[in-house]
Amino acid sequence: MKRPAQLILTITDQCNHGCRMCYYHSSLNRRTKVMTLEEYQKLSDELDELELLLISGGEPFLRQDIAEVIQIFYRSNQTRSVFIPTNGSTPDRIISTVSQMLDLMPELQLTLMMSLEGLHEEHDAIHEQKDAFNSVVETTRRLTLLRAHRQSQGKQGFSVLLNSVVSNENADRIIPLMEYAKEHLYVDTHTFTPMRGEGPTPDCRAPTPAQFESLQKQAQPYFQHYLAKEPAALKHILDRYGLWMGLLRGEGLPFQCQAGHYIGVIEPDAKVRLCELTPVIGDLRASEFNFERVWNSDEANELRQQLIGCSCTHACFINASQRYYSLQDQ
């Protein structure tokens, strides 16, 4: 079994928000003994080249050595593409950390995805955090200013995206949010994704197919606004919403998900998963960081068989699977 080419690193379980749509809520703020930089180096030594590192949490920027974690894989695994979602709650720390990352890793292709689920008080209520909306707006604006400043000096830039997780509770208010972002926030694009997994309350759940279909039809002008000059990217976005519509209707994926093959997950405490929504398959600490032993264990292989035909809406795994099949066609 080949080692994964993409990896989700959940580097902390600490989070300062209480999002109603969070699938990871039961694992948050448990005082986990997180992996050290030395342990991340041991993991890195066991892996092949990683084409993409997806940093996750908790809130990733609550971990103060996030830049050093990424630098390990940048040096040892030739990782150049890094994707970090954030709730934007710590503007000063995010700006200083992003600057540090880019100075340490001059070839880094960094993408930051800001989470924005509603306007003003609604976003605060969904995230269960006062002033959450103001913080993410401030962080987004300061990031775009930092990017412009760096580019004016001939330094590498980075991508800034907005994403809104759609549930049954906010589906009918995403379009006003997209209008606000278009007028006030200068990001590369603004997307929305259906809620996945189960949140902390059964009242908040994935949007209905009808809600999501109505939303994606109304959002067409906004996709055109951001991606009119990038027809390939626009087609990819539109195809993705068509795929999600099918999944919400129960139609399944048109390909086999590559969770546990092309992509895998490392938890903050060195546990390994094939997918964020599946059980732990092993413990790197218990195996003395022998990644291959865990990745190819009987438990892992049994779970891979159970995942055949899996069809959730998780964007990271859909992206990885599509990447895998595109490489097979070359």
RAHU-V714282 format. One record per residue. N is the residue number from 1. RES is the residue in one small letter. PHI is phi in whole degrees, -180 to 180 (NA if undefined). BURIAL is + if it has 24 or more other C-alpha atoms within 12 Angstrom, else -. Layout:
N;RES;PHI;BURIAL  N;RES;PHI;BURIAL
//
This chain:
1;m;NA;-  2;k;-70;-  3;r;-74;+  4;p;-68;+  5;a;-94;+  6;q;-128;+  7;l;-140;+  8;i;-95;+  9;l;-104;+  10;t;-88;+  11;i;-88;+  12;t;-157;+  13;d;-102;+  14;q;-81;+  15;c;-146;+  16;n;-102;+  17;h;-119;+  18;g;-128;+  19;c;-59;+  20;r;-68;+  21;m;-103;+  22;c;-79;+  23;y;-74;+  24;y;-97;+  25;h;-57;+  26;s;-72;-  27;s;-104;+  28;l;-86;+  29;n;54;-  30;r;-106;-  31;r;56;-  32;t;-65;-  33;k;-79;-  34;v;-74;+  35;m;-63;+  36;t;-88;+  37;l;-61;+  38;e;-62;-  39;e;-70;+  40;y;-64;+  41;q;-65;-  42;k;-61;+  43;l;-62;+  44;s;-57;+  45;d;-64;-  46;e;-92;+  47;l;-105;+  48;d;-85;+  49;e;-61;+  50;l;-110;+  51;e;-79;+  52;l;-150;+  53;l;-117;+  54;l;-108;+  55;i;-90;+  56;s;-134;+  57;g;-154;+  58;g;33;+  59;e;-98;+  60;p;-55;+  61;f;-78;+  62;l;-77;+  63;r;-88;+  64;q;-74;+  65;d;-102;+  66;i;-57;+  67;a;-64;+  68;e;-68;+  69;v;-59;+  70;i;-63;+  71;q;-61;+  72;i;-58;+  73;f;-77;+  74;y;-61;+  75;r;-78;-  76;s;-93;-  77;n;-123;+  78;q;55;+  79;t;-74;+  80;r;-118;+  81;s;-106;+  82;v;-132;+  83;f;-123;+  84;i;-130;+  85;p;-84;+  86;t;-151;+  87;n;-85;+  88;g;68;+  89;s;-84;+  90;t;-128;+  91;p;-54;+  92;d;-61;-  93;r;-65;+  94;i;-64;+  95;i;-63;+  96;s;-67;-  97;t;-70;+  98;v;-62;+  99;s;-60;+  100;q;-62;-  101;m;-56;+  102;l;-70;+  103;d;-73;-  104;l;-73;-  105;m;-129;+  106;p;-65;-  107;e;-102;-  108;l;-69;+  109;q;-104;+  110;l;-100;+  111;t;-122;+  112;l;-110;+  113;m;-117;+  114;m;-87;+  115;s;-94;+  116;l;-140;+  117;e;-109;+  118;g;-174;+  119;l;-91;+  120;h;53;+  121;e;-63;-  122;e;-66;+  123;h;-61;+  124;d;-59;+  125;a;-68;+  126;i;-64;+  127;h;-88;+  128;e;50;-  129;q;-151;+  130;k;-64;-  131;d;65;+  132;a;-63;+  133;f;-63;+  134;n;-61;+  135;s;-68;+  136;v;-70;+  137;v;-66;+  138;e;-61;+  139;t;-62;+  140;t;-62;+  141;r;-64;+  142;r;-70;+  143;l;-66;+  144;t;-68;+  145;l;-69;-  146;l;-61;+  147;r;-61;+  148;a;-62;-  149;h;-64;-  150;r;-64;-  151;q;-66;-  152;s;-67;-  153;q;-97;-  154;g;77;-  155;k;-95;-  156;q;-69;+  157;g;-97;+  158;f;-162;+  159;s;-99;+  160;v;-125;+  161;l;-117;+  162;l;-113;+  163;n;-136;+  164;s;-119;+  165;v;-78;+  166;v;-101;+  167;s;-123;+  168;n;-65;+  169;e;-86;+  170;n;-121;+  171;a;-58;+  172;d;-85;+  173;r;-125;+  174;i;-74;+  175;i;-64;+  176;p;-58;-  177;l;-66;+  178;m;-65;+  179;e;-66;-  180;y;-59;-  181;a;-63;+  182;k;-62;+  183;e;-85;-  184;h;-122;-  185;l;-125;+  186;y;-96;+  187;v;-104;+  188;d;-74;+  189;t;-164;+  190;h;-130;+  191;t;-118;+  192;f;-141;+  193;t;-131;+  194;p;-72;+  195;m;-53;+  196;r;-120;+  197;g;67;+  198;e;-118;-  199;g;-81;+  200;p;-69;-  201;t;-132;-  202;p;-68;-  203;d;-67;-  204;c;-101;+  205;r;-147;+  206;a;-60;+  207;p;-66;+  208;t;-72;+  209;p;-55;+  210;a;-66;-  211;q;-62;+  212;f;-70;+  213;e;-65;+  214;s;-61;-  215;l;-65;+  216;q;-69;+  217;k;-69;-  218;q;-69;-  219;a;-84;+  220;q;-53;+  221;p;-62;-  222;y;-75;+  223;f;-62;+  224;q;-62;+  225;h;-58;+  226;y;-82;+  227;l;-122;-  228;a;-59;-  229;k;-91;-  230;e;-129;-  231;p;-59;-  232;a;-66;-  233;a;-67;-  234;l;-63;+  235;k;-63;-  236;h;-61;-  237;i;-61;+  238;l;-65;+  239;d;-63;-  240;r;-64;+  241;y;-68;+  242;g;-64;+  243;l;-64;+  244;w;-62;+  245;m;-60;+  246;g;-62;-  247;l;-65;+  248;l;-66;+  249;r;-85;-  250;g;87;-  251;e;-82;-  252;g;84;-  253;l;-77;+  254;p;-83;-  255;f;-150;+  256;q;-83;+  257;c;-60;+  258;q;-96;+  259;a;-58;+  260;g;87;+  261;h;-124;+  262;y;-85;+  263;i;-142;+  264;g;-145;+  265;v;-134;+  266;i;-114;+  267;e;-79;+  268;p;-60;+  269;d;-98;+  270;a;76;+  271;k;-78;+  272;v;-117;+  273;r;-128;+  274;l;-77;+  275;c;-149;+  276;e;-63;+  277;l;-101;+  278;t;-118;+  279;p;-66;-  280;v;-66;+  281;i;-105;+  282;g;174;+  283;d;-124;+  284;l;-64;+  285;r;-63;+  286;a;-67;-  287;s;-99;-  288;e;56;-  289;f;61;+  290;n;-86;+  291;f;-60;+  292;e;-62;+  293;r;-62;+  294;v;-72;+  295;w;-63;+  296;n;-109;+  297;s;-69;+  298;d;-61;-  299;e;-62;-  300;a;-66;+  301;n;-68;-  302;e;-65;-  303;l;-68;+  304;r;-58;+  305;q;-65;-  306;q;-70;-  307;l;-83;-  308;i;-61;-  309;g;89;-  310;c;-63;+  311;s;-150;+  312;c;-90;+  313;t;-98;+  314;h;-65;+  315;a;-63;+  316;c;-61;+  317;f;-79;+  318;i;-66;+  319;n;-59;+  320;a;-63;+  321;s;-66;+  322;q;-64;+  323;r;-61;-  324;y;-58;+  325;y;-71;-  326;s;-66;-  327;l;-70;-  328;q;-67;-  329;d;-83;-  330;q;-78;-
//
